Amino acid sequence: MNKLESCQKAAEIHKKVRKDLHEFVKPGVKLIDICKLIESKVKNLSQEYGNQVNNGVAFPTGISINNVAAHWTPALNDTKVLKETDICKIDFGTHINGWIIDSAFTVNYQEKYNPLLEASKEAVSNVIKNMGCDMLISELSAIAEETVKSYEVEINGNT
């Protein structure tokens, strides 16, 4: 299997797992159970492609809640549950033959947070549109900051 085929298979697995998550992820579910579901599904769907390193799991699943930006994952004995008031960022990666597909998404149950999520999505989109050769990270960061600051969001009386 060549690089492109490996990436396509890893992307198919990622897409299937993410689709299944939308049914499972809801308030009251333990964060560790979300991680276990993701990783077991990735392992199961990767089996047909041989004995992959970590069985197709590219890296530990990240589940970051509220003000935690990224790359947090619960310990095996963690009892934290997803609350209806939480903003939950889920980041996981799949791989076939070492070719990684990585994607993250946000789960939100409170309408008041929607403008915040829209600002973030637009910032990412604007950064991607402006990427190019010799582009400095600081220039991309400035684009993201300008986009986010163009939004006004009121949460619990704070703007």
Secondary structure, DSSP 8 states (H G I E B T S, - for coil): --HHHHHHHHHHHHHHHHHHHHHH--TT-BHHHHHHHHHHHHHHHHGGG-S-GGGGEEEEEEEEETT--S-----TT---B--TT-EEEEEEEEEETTEEEEEEEEEE--GGGHHHHHHHHHHHHHHHHH--TT--HHHHHHHHHHHHHT----BTTB-
